Amino acid sequence: MGNDVAESGDVTATYSETETERLLTVRRGERVATIAQNREGYAMLKVRRGPAGDELERYYGFDVALDHAAELLGIAPGDLPIPPAAEDMGM
């Protein structure tokens, strides 16, 4: 899969993959939060302050990781746009 982007208001979410991870990076102004999962899709989700940032926390569920990412961006979880390619993260 390549990049996939979703936008809502001033929030942009980009899904991408590296050799080892699936990444959902969400930006709002200068604030950035990334949810990372291994390529196989079975490991816990890691929340970071950007794609290469230090891990802040790990979660089993995508919804809880989204809550944390939204908190880092200062928005409600329901305001996070989710690109279609990222919808199955955490499963």
Secondary structure, DSSP 8 states (H G I E B T S, - for coil): ---EEEEETTEEEEEEE-SSEEEEEEEETTEEEEEEEETTS-S-EEEESSTTS-EEEEESSHHHHHHHHHHHHTS-GGG----GGGTTTT-
